[in-house]
Amino acid sequence: MNKKQLVVMWIGIAVFVFFGVTTETKFPSGIREYVMDYSQLVVRLVSTVLVTGGLIYTFRNKKDKAD
């Protein structure tokens, strides 16, 4: 893994954690429990993983291309 791939990976991890922490929670009336919007969380996390994986693949060493 080269330096660009490592930087992209750590930025992806930071965004992944940020999205997990900042997911909106709703308070239903009369109930004291959190209700998370899991569909929004899943879309955010999956898109982050796909974009990060794509960037890591894009920034691979050109001399290591076997495909």
C-alpha positions as CSV (number, residue, x, y, z in Angstrom):
1,M,0.0,0.0,0.0
2,N,1.5,3.3,-1.1
3,K,1.3,6.7,0.7
4,K,-1.7,8.0,-1.3
5,Q,-3.7,4.8,-0.5
6,L,-2.8,5.0,3.2
7,V,-4.0,8.7,3.3
8,V,-7.3,7.8,1.5
9,M,-7.8,4.8,3.8
10,W,-7.5,7.0,7.0
11,I,-9.7,9.7,5.6
12,G,-12.3,7.0,4.8
13,I,-12.1,5.6,8.3
14,A,-12.5,9.2,9.7
15,V,-15.6,9.8,7.5
16,F,-17.0,6.4,8.4
17,V,-16.7,7.2,12.2
18,F,-18.0,10.7,11.7
19,F,-21.2,9.4,9.9
20,G,-21.7,6.8,12.6
21,V,-21.5,9.5,15.4
22,T,-23.6,12.1,13.7
23,T,-26.5,10.0,12.6
24,E,-29.8,11.7,13.5
25,T,-31.8,10.4,16.4
26,K,-35.4,11.1,17.0
27,F,-37.3,11.2,20.2
28,P,-40.9,9.8,19.9
29,S,-43.4,11.7,22.0
30,G,-43.8,10.0,25.4
31,I,-41.0,7.6,25.0
32,R,-37.5,8.1,26.3
33,E,-35.7,5.9,23.9
34,Y,-33.6,6.9,20.9
35,V,-35.0,5.9,17.5
36,M,-32.2,5.9,14.9
37,D,-32.8,6.2,11.2
38,Y,-30.9,3.1,10.2
39,S,-31.6,3.3,6.5
40,Q,-29.9,6.7,6.3
41,L,-26.9,5.3,8.4
42,V,-26.5,2.3,6.2
43,V,-26.6,4.3,3.0
44,R,-24.0,6.7,4.3
45,L,-21.7,3.9,5.5
46,V,-22.0,1.8,2.4
47,S,-21.3,4.8,0.1
48,T,-18.3,5.8,2.2
49,V,-16.9,2.2,2.0
50,L,-17.5,2.1,-1.8
51,V,-15.9,5.5,-2.5
52,T,-12.9,4.8,-0.2
53,G,-12.4,1.4,-1.8
54,G,-12.6,2.9,-5.3
55,L,-10.0,5.6,-4.4
56,I,-7.6,3.0,-2.9
57,Y,-7.9,1.0,-6.1
58,T,-7.4,4.0,-8.2
59,F,-4.3,5.1,-6.4
60,R,-2.5,1.7,-6.6
61,N,0.9,1.6,-8.1
62,K,0.8,1.5,-11.8
63,K,3.7,-1.0,-12.0
64,D,1.8,-3.4,-9.8
65,K,-1.2,-3.6,-12.2
66,A,-1.7,-7.3,-13.0
67,D,-5.2,-6.8,-14.6
